[in-house]
């Protein structure tokens, strides 16, 4: 099954919230720094059309990393035995919102940030994902650590 994650301007997916113990909640400006390399322990896609259809690509063996540098980002998704799929673009943060604007798309991916020091959950961006057929709108939960 080939994912077409995060490359279409039509729809962009949601990162659903997972508990971030000990005071975790929406990030506020400057708490803590977002820049750095984040590695996913969960990257779950949920179909908008049929929310019963879900796929956690990390659980099935894929690796996902998000690198945030100054104003640019790189999202790398590597399925077992395949070349990495790389998405690059620009990012901004304001309050509890992280906005990723991939190069070549017209619609940014807007997330709510839940951060507790070196762990973070991103919630709310719509992406496209192929659940075994054609790409469709999905919601993505991304739980990452540094």
N, C-alpha and C positions, 0 to 999 in steps of 0.2 A: 504494500500500500504506500503510495507516494504522497507526501504532503505537499501542499502548495501554500504553506503557511506564510502569512504576513507579506504577500506581494501584490495584492489587488486593492485598488482604491475603492472598490465598490463596498466592501464590508470589512470590518476589522474586529478581532475577537477579544473576549473578556478574560481577565486574570482574576479568578474568584478568590475570596479571602480565606486564609487559613490562619488559625490562631498564632500569634507571635507573643509568647509568654512574657510575663513580667513587665507590664506597662506598655506592651506593643499597641499601637494604634496608628491612625493616619499620621504620616510624617509631617512635621512642620518645617518651615524653612531652616536649613542648616542642621537638621537633626537626622542622624549623623550624615556625613558626606555621602553622596550617591556615587561619586566617581570611583571607578575601579573595575575589577573583573568579578562578575557574579556568575556562579555556576548553579544550574537548576537541579533541585532534587524532586521537582514536580513540574510538568508542563502538560496540563490537561486541557484538551479541546472539548467543548460541549456544543453540539449542534443547536443552532437557533431554531430551526424548523422542527427538530425532534430531540428535546433535551435528554431523552433516555440514552441517546447515542453519545458516548463519551470515549475519549482515548487519552491516556496519559503516555506520551511518547517516551518519557524517561523510564517509566515502569517497563516499557517494552524493549528497552535497550538503547535508545537514542541518547545522545549527549547534547546539552543546550548550554550555551554561554552567552552572556550579555556583557559587553565591555562599554562603559561610559567614560569618555575622556572629554574634558573641557566642554565642548558643545557638540561632539560627534558620538555616534554609537555604532557598534558592530554587533549583530545578532548572528550567531553561528549555530546551526542545527545539523547534527551528523547522525544519520541513521546507520545501523550496523552494516558494514560492508559497502557503504556508499560514500561518495565525495560529499564534503560539507556543503550545505546551502547557506549562503552568506547574504545578509541584508545589512546595508549601511545607510546612514542618514544623520540627522541632527536631532538633538534633544534639548528640552527645557524643563525646568521644574518650578512650580509655584505652589506654596502651601503644601497640600497633600496630593498634588497632581503632577504626574510625569507625562510629558507629551513627547512621543517619538515620531519624527517625520521622515519616513524612508525616502531615499532618492528615487525619483521616478513615479511617485504616487501623489495624488492630490488630496487625499484624506489622511490626516495624522491619526496615530493610535494614542488615545488618551486613557491613562490609567490612574486609579487611586493608589497611593503608596501606603502600605502598612510596613513599618520598619522598626526593628528592635536591634540596634547596633549592627551586627554583622549578618543579620538575616533580613529578608525583605519579601513581601508578597505584593505582586502587582495585580490590580483588579480593574477590569472594565473596557479594555480595547477590543474592538471587533476585527477579526482576521478571516481569511479564507483558509479552509482545510479540506482535503479530500479524505472522506471517511471510507474510501474504497471505490469511489466513483468520481464524479465530477466535483470540483471544488465548490464548497458552499459556505455560507456565513456561519461562523463559529465564535464561541466565547472561550477565551484562554485564561487559565489560572497558571501563573508562573510563580513558584516559590523558589527563591535563590538564596545563596550564602556567599560570603567572601572568604 
